[in-house]
């Protein structure tokens, strides 16, 4: 968890240094795609369609993020 927090801080610092006018279309689309994937992962949207395997515990927090 400590490593993830450190990584989050590094990414946040790097994002703040990005200059939109220097970002080409490919770079912008890459950021958008990664952001969408991260959003789906965090909200559990990428797992909602899957049914749990018998005996598997499935926990999603998508409801917790609705309206944010």
PyMOL Python script that loads the backbone (N, CA, C, O; Angstrom):
from pymol import cmd

cmd.read_pdbstr("""\
ATOM      1  N   UNK A   1       0.826  -1.182   0.000  1.00  0.00           N
ATOM      2  CA  UNK A   1       0.000   0.000   0.000  1.00  0.00           C
ATOM      3  C   UNK A   1       0.876   1.255   0.000  1.00  0.00           C
ATOM      4  O   UNK A   1       0.567   2.244  -0.664  1.00  0.00           O
ATOM      5  N   UNK A   2       1.959   1.196   0.746  1.00  0.00           N
ATOM      6  CA  UNK A   2       2.881   2.332   0.799  1.00  0.00           C
ATOM      7  C   UNK A   2       3.484   2.608  -0.576  1.00  0.00           C
ATOM      8  O   UNK A   2       3.635   3.761  -0.981  1.00  0.00           O
ATOM      9  N   UNK A   3       3.831   1.522  -1.294  1.00  0.00           N
ATOM     10  CA  UNK A   3       4.386   1.681  -2.639  1.00  0.00           C
ATOM     11  C   UNK A   3       3.357   2.302  -3.582  1.00  0.00           C
ATOM     12  O   UNK A   3       3.693   3.174  -4.384  1.00  0.00           O
ATOM     13  N   UNK A   4       2.115   1.857  -3.488  1.00  0.00           N
ATOM     14  CA  UNK A   4       1.064   2.409  -4.346  1.00  0.00           C
ATOM     15  C   UNK A   4       0.848   3.887  -4.066  1.00  0.00           C
ATOM     16  O   UNK A   4       0.674   4.675  -4.996  1.00  0.00           O
ATOM     17  N   UNK A   5       0.858   4.266  -2.809  1.00  0.00           N
ATOM     18  CA  UNK A   5       0.705   5.680  -2.451  1.00  0.00           C
ATOM     19  C   UNK A   5       1.856   6.512  -3.012  1.00  0.00           C
ATOM     20  O   UNK A   5       1.649   7.618  -3.511  1.00  0.00           O
ATOM     21  N   UNK A   6       3.062   5.973  -2.925  1.00  0.00           N
ATOM     22  CA  UNK A   6       4.226   6.662  -3.479  1.00  0.00           C
ATOM     23  C   UNK A   6       4.112   6.813  -4.983  1.00  0.00           C
ATOM     24  O   UNK A   6       4.442   7.861  -5.536  1.00  0.00           O
ATOM     25  N   UNK A   7       3.642   5.763  -5.643  1.00  0.00           N
ATOM     26  CA  UNK A   7       3.454   5.815  -7.085  1.00  0.00           C
ATOM     27  C   UNK A   7       2.391   6.843  -7.453  1.00  0.00           C
ATOM     28  O   UNK A   7       2.551   7.595  -8.414  1.00  0.00           O
ATOM     29  N   UNK A   8       1.311   6.871  -6.686  1.00  0.00           N
ATOM     30  CA  UNK A   8       0.248   7.853  -6.923  1.00  0.00           C
ATOM     31  C   UNK A   8       0.796   9.272  -6.844  1.00  0.00           C
ATOM     32  O   UNK A   8       0.437  10.123  -7.659  1.00  0.00           O
ATOM     33  N   UNK A   9       1.650   9.527  -5.882  1.00  0.00           N
ATOM     34  CA  UNK A   9       2.238  10.860  -5.727  1.00  0.00           C
ATOM     35  C   UNK A   9       3.115  11.211  -6.923  1.00  0.00           C
ATOM     36  O   UNK A   9       3.076  12.337  -7.419  1.00  0.00           O
ATOM     37  N   UNK A  10       3.905  10.245  -7.383  1.00  0.00           N
ATOM     38  CA  UNK A  10       4.760  10.492  -8.548  1.00  0.00           C
ATOM     39  C   UNK A  10       3.926  10.800  -9.788  1.00  0.00           C
ATOM     40  O   UNK A  10       4.241  11.726 -10.536  1.00  0.00           O
ATOM     41  N   UNK A  11       2.876  10.034 -10.005  1.00  0.00           N
ATOM     42  CA  UNK A  11       2.008  10.252 -11.156  1.00  0.00           C
ATOM     43  C   UNK A  11       1.333  11.620 -11.065  1.00  0.00           C
ATOM     44  O   UNK A  11       1.249  12.338 -12.061  1.00  0.00           O
ATOM     45  N   UNK A  12       0.857  11.977  -9.885  1.00  0.00           N
ATOM     46  CA  UNK A  12       0.205  13.280  -9.705  1.00  0.00           C
ATOM     47  C   UNK A  12       1.170  14.420 -10.023  1.00  0.00           C
ATOM     48  O   UNK A  12       0.783  15.401 -10.657  1.00  0.00           O
ATOM     49  N   UNK A  13       2.420  14.296  -9.587  1.00  0.00           N
ATOM     50  CA  UNK A  13       3.424  15.328  -9.883  1.00  0.00           C
ATOM     51  C   UNK A  13       3.671  15.420 -11.383  1.00  0.00           C
ATOM     52  O   UNK A  13       3.792  16.514 -11.933  1.00  0.00           O
ATOM     53  N   UNK A  14       3.745  14.269 -12.039  1.00  0.00           N
ATOM     54  CA  UNK A  14       4.016  14.251 -13.481  1.00  0.00           C
ATOM     55  C   UNK A  14       2.857  14.842 -14.266  1.00  0.00           C
ATOM     56  O   UNK A  14       3.071  15.581 -15.227  1.00  0.00           O
ATOM     57  N   UNK A  15       1.648  14.528 -13.873  1.00  0.00           N
ATOM     58  CA  UNK A  15       0.471  15.056 -14.568  1.00  0.00           C
ATOM     59  C   UNK A  15       0.434  16.576 -14.480  1.00  0.00           C
ATOM     60  O   UNK A  15       0.044  17.249 -15.434  1.00  0.00           O
ATOM     61  N   UNK A  16       0.840  17.113 -13.335  1.00  0.00           N
ATOM     62  CA  UNK A  16       0.835  18.571 -13.168  1.00  0.00           C
ATOM     63  C   UNK A  16       1.841  19.269 -14.089  1.00  0.00           C
ATOM     64  O   UNK A  16       1.700  20.458 -14.375  1.00  0.00           O
ATOM     65  N   UNK A  17       2.863  18.527 -14.557  1.00  0.00           N
ATOM     66  CA  UNK A  17       3.875  19.137 -15.424  1.00  0.00           C
ATOM     67  C   UNK A  17       3.525  19.022 -16.905  1.00  0.00           C
ATOM     68  O   UNK A  17       4.216  19.593 -17.748  1.00  0.00           O
ATOM     69  N   UNK A  18       2.457  18.288 -17.231  1.00  0.00           N
ATOM     70  CA  UNK A  18       2.063  18.153 -18.638  1.00  0.00           C
ATOM     71  C   UNK A  18       1.569  19.484 -19.183  1.00  0.00           C
ATOM     72  O   UNK A  18       0.856  20.222 -18.503  1.00  0.00           O
ATOM     73  N   UNK A  19       1.952  19.778 -20.405  1.00  0.00           N
ATOM     74  CA  UNK A  19       1.510  21.002 -21.064  1.00  0.00           C
ATOM     75  C   UNK A  19       0.593  20.585 -22.211  1.00  0.00           C
ATOM     76  O   UNK A  19       1.048  19.979 -23.181  1.00  0.00           O
ATOM     77  N   UNK A  20      -0.692  20.906 -22.104  1.00  0.00           N
ATOM     78  CA  UNK A  20      -1.662  20.476 -23.115  1.00  0.00           C
ATOM     79  C   UNK A  20      -1.262  20.848 -24.544  1.00  0.00           C
ATOM     80  O   UNK A  20      -1.503  20.077 -25.473  1.00  0.00           O
ATOM     81  N   UNK A  21      -0.660  22.009 -24.723  1.00  0.00           N
ATOM     82  CA  UNK A  21      -0.279  22.442 -26.071  1.00  0.00           C
ATOM     83  C   UNK A  21       0.842  21.594 -26.667  1.00  0.00           C
ATOM     84  O   UNK A  21       1.056  21.615 -27.880  1.00  0.00           O
ATOM     85  N   UNK A  22       1.554  20.857 -25.833  1.00  0.00           N
ATOM     86  CA  UNK A  22       2.629  19.988 -26.318  1.00  0.00           C
ATOM     87  C   UNK A  22       2.172  18.538 -26.496  1.00  0.00           C
ATOM     88  O   UNK A  22       2.946  17.695 -26.949  1.00  0.00           O
ATOM     89  N   UNK A  23       0.934  18.252 -26.146  1.00  0.00           N
ATOM     90  CA  UNK A  23       0.401  16.901 -26.230  1.00  0.00           C
ATOM     91  C   UNK A  23      -0.166  16.664 -27.632  1.00  0.00           C
ATOM     92  O   UNK A  23      -1.031  17.407 -28.096  1.00  0.00           O
ATOM     93  N   UNK A  24       0.336  15.613 -28.303  1.00  0.00           N
ATOM     94  CA  UNK A  24      -0.202  15.311 -29.629  1.00  0.00           C
ATOM     95  C   UNK A  24      -1.464  14.456 -29.481  1.00  0.00           C
ATOM     96  O   UNK A  24      -1.815  14.047 -28.374  1.00  0.00           O
ATOM     97  N   UNK A  25      -2.139  14.188 -30.593  1.00  0.00           N
ATOM     98  CA  UNK A  25      -3.402  13.441 -30.561  1.00  0.00           C
ATOM     99  C   UNK A  25      -3.211  12.048 -29.972  1.00  0.00           C
ATOM    100  O   UNK A  25      -4.042  11.592 -29.185  1.00  0.00           O
ATOM    101  N   UNK A  26      -2.132  11.368 -30.341  1.00  0.00           N
ATOM    102  CA  UNK A  26      -1.882  10.026 -29.806  1.00  0.00           C
ATOM    103  C   UNK A  26      -1.683  10.056 -28.296  1.00  0.00           C
ATOM    104  O   UNK A  26      -2.209   9.203 -27.581  1.00  0.00           O
ATOM    105  N   UNK A  27      -0.937  11.020 -27.819  1.00  0.00           N
ATOM    106  CA  UNK A  27      -0.700  11.145 -26.384  1.00  0.00           C
ATOM    107  C   UNK A  27      -1.973  11.448 -25.625  1.00  0.00           C
ATOM    108  O   UNK A  27      -2.212  10.898 -24.550  1.00  0.00           O
ATOM    109  N   UNK A  28      -2.797  12.332 -26.193  1.00  0.00           N
ATOM    110  CA  UNK A  28      -4.062  12.679 -25.549  1.00  0.00           C
ATOM    111  C   UNK A  28      -4.989  11.465 -25.494  1.00  0.00           C
ATOM    112  O   UNK A  28      -5.620  11.214 -24.467  1.00  0.00           O
ATOM    113  N   UNK A  29      -5.074  10.711 -26.589  1.00  0.00           N
ATOM    114  CA  UNK A  29      -5.931   9.531 -26.620  1.00  0.00           C
ATOM    115  C   UNK A  29      -5.414   8.461 -25.662  1.00  0.00           C
ATOM    116  O   UNK A  29      -6.205   7.757 -25.034  1.00  0.00           O
ATOM    117  N   UNK A  30      -4.104   8.335 -25.547  1.00  0.00           N
ATOM    118  CA  UNK A  30      -3.520   7.375 -24.618  1.00  0.00           C
ATOM    119  C   UNK A  30      -3.896   7.717 -23.181  1.00  0.00           C
ATOM    120  O   UNK A  30      -4.269   6.838 -22.404  1.00  0.00           O
ATOM    121  N   UNK A  31      -3.796   8.996 -22.834  1.00  0.00           N
ATOM    122  CA  UNK A  31      -4.180   9.425 -21.481  1.00  0.00           C
ATOM    123  C   UNK A  31      -5.667   9.180 -21.233  1.00  0.00           C
ATOM    124  O   UNK A  31      -6.055   8.732 -20.154  1.00  0.00           O
ATOM    125  N   UNK A  32      -6.487   9.472 -22.222  1.00  0.00           N
ATOM    126  CA  UNK A  32      -7.924   9.268 -22.089  1.00  0.00           C
ATOM    127  C   UNK A  32      -8.252   7.785 -21.900  1.00  0.00           C
ATOM    128  O   UNK A  32      -9.069   7.427 -21.051  1.00  0.00           O
ATOM    129  N   UNK A  33      -7.610   6.931 -22.697  1.00  0.00           N
ATOM    130  CA  UNK A  33      -7.844   5.485 -22.592  1.00  0.00           C
ATOM    131  C   UNK A  33      -7.406   4.953 -21.229  1.00  0.00           C
ATOM    132  O   UNK A  33      -8.124   4.172 -20.605  1.00  0.00           O
ATOM    133  N   UNK A  34      -6.251   5.370 -20.778  1.00  0.00           N
ATOM    134  CA  UNK A  34      -5.758   4.918 -19.474  1.00  0.00           C
ATOM    135  C   UNK A  34      -6.650   5.407 -18.342  1.00  0.00           C
ATOM    136  O   UNK A  34      -6.899   4.683 -17.378  1.00  0.00           O
ATOM    137  N   UNK A  35      -7.127   6.639 -18.467  1.00  0.00           N
ATOM    138  CA  UNK A  35      -8.018   7.192 -17.460  1.00  0.00           C
ATOM    139  C   UNK A  35      -9.320   6.403 -17.395  1.00  0.00           C
ATOM    140  O   UNK A  35      -9.818   6.110 -16.308  1.00  0.00           O
ATOM    141  N   UNK A  36      -9.873   6.058 -18.559  1.00  0.00           N
ATOM    142  CA  UNK A  36     -11.114   5.285 -18.602  1.00  0.00           C
ATOM    143  C   UNK A  36     -10.920   3.896 -18.000  1.00  0.00           C
ATOM    144  O   UNK A  36     -11.780   3.409 -17.265  1.00  0.00           O
ATOM    145  N   UNK A  37      -9.793   3.259 -18.310  1.00  0.00           N
ATOM    146  CA  UNK A  37      -9.507   1.935 -17.751  1.00  0.00           C
ATOM    147  C   UNK A  37      -9.359   2.005 -16.238  1.00  0.00           C
ATOM    148  O   UNK A  37      -9.869   1.147 -15.517  1.00  0.00           O
ATOM    149  N   UNK A  38      -8.665   3.021 -15.763  1.00  0.00           N
ATOM    150  CA  UNK A  38      -8.476   3.182 -14.327  1.00  0.00           C
ATOM    151  C   UNK A  38      -9.812   3.444 -13.639  1.00  0.00           C
ATOM    152  O   UNK A  38     -10.084   2.898 -12.570  1.00  0.00           O
ATOM    153  N   UNK A  39     -10.633   4.273 -14.251  1.00  0.00           N
ATOM    154  CA  UNK A  39     -11.949   4.562 -13.699  1.00  0.00           C
ATOM    155  C   UNK A  39     -12.782   3.279 -13.605  1.00  0.00           C
ATOM    156  O   UNK A  39     -13.422   3.025 -12.585  1.00  0.00           O
ATOM    157  N   UNK A  40     -12.770   2.482 -14.663  1.00  0.00           N
ATOM    158  CA  UNK A  40     -13.522   1.221 -14.666  1.00  0.00           C
ATOM    159  C   UNK A  40     -12.995   0.267 -13.596  1.00  0.00           C
ATOM    160  O   UNK A  40     -13.770  -0.413 -12.925  1.00  0.00           O
ATOM    161  N   UNK A  41     -11.687   0.224 -13.446  1.00  0.00           N
ATOM    162  CA  UNK A  41     -11.087  -0.657 -12.447  1.00  0.00           C
ATOM    163  C   UNK A  41     -11.469  -0.223 -11.039  1.00  0.00           C
ATOM    164  O   UNK A  41     -11.846  -1.048 -10.206  1.00  0.00           O
ATOM    165  N   UNK A  42     -11.368   1.077 -10.779  1.00  0.00           N
ATOM    166  CA  UNK A  42     -11.655   1.597  -9.440  1.00  0.00           C
ATOM    167  C   UNK A  42     -13.125   1.423  -9.073  1.00  0.00           C
ATOM    168  O   UNK A  42     -13.450   1.033  -7.952  1.00  0.00           O
ATOM    169  N   UNK A  43     -14.005   1.711 -10.019  1.00  0.00           N
ATOM    170  CA  UNK A  43     -15.438   1.633  -9.735  1.00  0.00           C
ATOM    171  C   UNK A  43     -15.986   0.223  -9.827  1.00  0.00           C
ATOM    172  O   UNK A  43     -17.110  -0.040  -9.400  1.00  0.00           O
ATOM    173  N   UNK A  44     -15.193  -0.690 -10.387  1.00  0.00           N
ATOM    174  CA  UNK A  44     -15.656  -2.069 -10.530  1.00  0.00           C
ATOM    175  C   UNK A  44     -16.535  -2.274 -11.739  1.00  0.00           C
ATOM    176  O   UNK A  44     -17.114  -3.347 -11.911  1.00  0.00           O
ATOM    177  N   UNK A  45     -16.647  -1.251 -12.590  1.00  0.00           N
ATOM    178  CA  UNK A  45     -17.511  -1.353 -13.766  1.00  0.00           C
ATOM    179  C   UNK A  45     -17.057  -2.459 -14.709  1.00  0.00           C
ATOM    180  O   UNK A  45     -17.879  -3.048 -15.410  1.00  0.00           O
ATOM    181  N   UNK A  46     -15.761  -2.749 -14.734  1.00  0.00           N
ATOM    182  CA  UNK A  46     -15.267  -3.797 -15.619  1.00  0.00           C
ATOM    183  C   UNK A  46     -15.605  -5.197 -15.109  1.00  0.00           C
ATOM    184  O   UNK A  46     -15.437  -6.171 -15.843  1.00  0.00           O
ATOM    185  N   UNK A  47     -16.068  -5.316 -13.891  1.00  0.00           N
ATOM    186  CA  UNK A  47     -16.387  -6.616 -13.301  1.00  0.00           C
ATOM    187  C   UNK A  47     -17.882  -6.855 -13.139  1.00  0.00           C
ATOM    188  O   UNK A  47     -18.300  -7.976 -12.848  1.00  0.00           O
ATOM    189  N   UNK A  48     -18.691  -5.818 -13.323  1.00  0.00           N
ATOM    190  CA  UNK A  48     -20.117  -5.933 -13.051  1.00  0.00           C
ATOM    191  C   UNK A  48     -20.810  -6.983 -13.902  1.00  0.00           C
ATOM    192  O   UNK A  48     -21.771  -7.599 -13.440  1.00  0.00           O
ATOM    193  N   UNK A  49     -20.361  -7.208 -15.121  1.00  0.00           N
ATOM    194  CA  UNK A  49     -21.025  -8.145 -16.018  1.00  0.00           C
ATOM    195  C   UNK A  49     -20.649  -9.593 -15.724  1.00  0.00           C
ATOM    196  O   UNK A  49     -21.346 -10.518 -16.141  1.00  0.00           O
ATOM    197  N   UNK A  50     -19.560  -9.783 -15.015  1.00  0.00           N
ATOM    198  CA  UNK A  50     -19.116 -11.135 -14.685  1.00  0.00           C
ATOM    199  C   UNK A  50     -19.877 -11.645 -13.472  1.00  0.00           C
ATOM    200  O   UNK A  50     -20.117 -10.905 -12.518  1.00  0.00           O
ATOM    201  N   UNK A  51     -20.247 -12.900 -13.518  1.00  0.00           N
ATOM    202  CA  UNK A  51     -20.914 -13.500 -12.366  1.00  0.00           C
ATOM    203  C   UNK A  51     -19.859 -14.212 -11.531  1.00  0.00           C
ATOM    204  O   UNK A  51     -18.932 -14.806 -12.083  1.00  0.00           O
ATOM    205  N   UNK A  52     -19.986 -14.162 -10.215  1.00  0.00           N
ATOM    206  CA  UNK A  52     -19.013 -14.830  -9.364  1.00  0.00           C
ATOM    207  C   UNK A  52     -19.053 -16.346  -9.560  1.00  0.00           C
ATOM    208  O   UNK A  52     -20.112 -16.936  -9.773  1.00  0.00           O
ATOM    209  N   UNK A  53     -17.905 -16.939  -9.484  1.00  0.00           N
ATOM    210  CA  UNK A  53     -17.804 -18.393  -9.532  1.00  0.00           C
ATOM    211  C   UNK A  53     -18.308 -18.919  -8.200  1.00  0.00           C
ATOM    212  O   UNK A  53     -18.110 -18.288  -7.162  1.00  0.00           O
ATOM    213  N   UNK A  54     -18.958 -20.071  -8.229  1.00  0.00           N
ATOM    214  CA  UNK A  54     -19.496 -20.626  -6.983  1.00  0.00           C
ATOM    215  C   UNK A  54     -18.380 -20.733  -5.947  1.00  0.00           C
ATOM    216  O   UNK A  54     -17.304 -21.265  -6.218  1.00  0.00           O
ATOM    217  N   UNK A  55     -18.662 -20.219  -4.771  1.00  0.00           N
ATOM    218  CA  UNK A  55     -17.679 -20.243  -3.692  1.00  0.00           C
ATOM    219  C   UNK A  55     -16.762 -19.031  -3.696  1.00  0.00           C
ATOM    220  O   UNK A  55     -15.939 -18.877  -2.793  1.00  0.00           O
ATOM    221  N   UNK A  56     -16.892 -18.165  -4.703  1.00  0.00           N
ATOM    222  CA  UNK A  56     -16.050 -16.976  -4.784  1.00  0.00           C
ATOM    223  C   UNK A  56     -16.815 -15.785  -4.205  1.00  0.00           C
ATOM    224  O   UNK A  56     -17.999 -15.603  -4.489  1.00  0.00           O
ATOM    225  N   UNK A  57     -16.143 -14.990  -3.408  1.00  0.00           N
ATOM    226  CA  UNK A  57     -16.738 -13.797  -2.828  1.00  0.00           C
ATOM    227  C   UNK A  57     -16.516 -12.639  -3.790  1.00  0.00           C
ATOM    228  O   UNK A  57     -15.380 -12.353  -4.168  1.00  0.00           O
ATOM    229  N   UNK A  58     -17.585 -11.978  -4.184  1.00  0.00           N
ATOM    230  CA  UNK A  58     -17.482 -10.845  -5.104  1.00  0.00           C
ATOM    231  C   UNK A  58     -17.920  -9.584  -4.373  1.00  0.00           C
ATOM    232  O   UNK A  58     -19.044  -9.497  -3.879  1.00  0.00           O
ATOM    233  N   UNK A  59     -17.016  -8.607  -4.313  1.00  0.00           N
ATOM    234  CA  UNK A  59     -17.306  -7.330  -3.663  1.00  0.00           C
ATOM    235  C   UNK A  59     -17.042  -6.224  -4.675  1.00  0.00           C
ATOM    236  O   UNK A  59     -15.949  -6.141  -5.235  1.00  0.00           O
ATOM    237  N   UNK A  60     -18.031  -5.382  -4.911  1.00  0.00           N
ATOM    238  CA  UNK A  60     -17.825  -4.228  -5.779  1.00  0.00           C
ATOM    239  C   UNK A  60     -18.235  -2.973  -5.018  1.00  0.00           C
ATOM    240  O   UNK A  60     -19.114  -2.997  -4.157  1.00  0.00           O
ATOM    241  N   UNK A  61     -17.576  -1.889  -5.362  1.00  0.00           N
ATOM    242  CA  UNK A  61     -17.832  -0.612  -4.691  1.00  0.00           C
ATOM    243  C   UNK A  61     -18.428   0.403  -5.658  1.00  0.00           C
ATOM    244  O   UNK A  61     -18.423   1.601  -5.377  1.00  0.00           O
ATOM    245  N   UNK A  62     -18.945  -0.067  -6.804  1.00  0.00           N
ATOM    246  CA  UNK A  62     -19.466   0.839  -7.813  1.00  0.00           C
ATOM    247  C   UNK A  62     -20.559   1.733  -7.241  1.00  0.00           C
ATOM    248  O   UNK A  62     -20.617   2.916  -7.575  1.00  0.00           O
ATOM    249  N   UNK A  63     -21.425   1.196  -6.387  1.00  0.00           N
ATOM    250  CA  UNK A  63     -22.512   2.000  -5.805  1.00  0.00           C
ATOM    251  C   UNK A  63     -21.966   3.131  -4.949  1.00  0.00           C
ATOM    252  O   UNK A  63     -22.595   4.183  -4.839  1.00  0.00           O
ATOM    253  N   UNK A  64     -20.831   2.932  -4.355  1.00  0.00           N
ATOM    254  CA  UNK A  64     -20.241   3.940  -3.479  1.00  0.00           C
ATOM    255  C   UNK A  64     -19.788   5.174  -4.263  1.00  0.00           C
ATOM    256  O   UNK A  64     -19.677   6.267  -3.707  1.00  0.00           O
ATOM    257  N   UNK A  65     -19.526   4.986  -5.575  1.00  0.00           N
ATOM    258  CA  UNK A  65     -18.996   6.088  -6.384  1.00  0.00           C
ATOM    259  C   UNK A  65     -20.067   6.750  -7.237  1.00  0.00           C
ATOM    260  O   UNK A  65     -19.772   7.721  -7.934  1.00  0.00           O
ATOM    261  N   UNK A  66     -21.286   6.263  -7.205  1.00  0.00           N
ATOM    262  CA  UNK A  66     -22.347   6.859  -8.010  1.00  0.00           C
ATOM    263  C   UNK A  66     -22.600   8.284  -7.551  1.00  0.00           C
ATOM    264  O   UNK A  66     -22.655   8.572  -6.356  1.00  0.00           O
ATOM    265  N   UNK A  67     -22.751   9.158  -8.516  1.00  0.00           N
ATOM    266  CA  UNK A  67     -23.023  10.553  -8.227  1.00  0.00           C
ATOM    267  C   UNK A  67     -21.791  11.391  -7.954  1.00  0.00           C
ATOM    268  O   UNK A  67     -21.907  12.584  -7.674  1.00  0.00           O
ATOM    269  N   UNK A  68     -20.615  10.791  -8.030  1.00  0.00           N
ATOM    270  CA  UNK A  68     -19.387  11.569  -7.804  1.00  0.00           C
ATOM    271  C   UNK A  68     -18.893  12.169  -9.096  1.00  0.00           C
ATOM    272  O   UNK A  68     -17.873  12.857  -9.108  1.00  0.00           O
TER     273      UNK A  68
END
""", "prot")
cmd.dss("prot")
cmd.show_as("cartoon", "prot")
cmd.util.cbc("prot")
cmd.orient("prot")
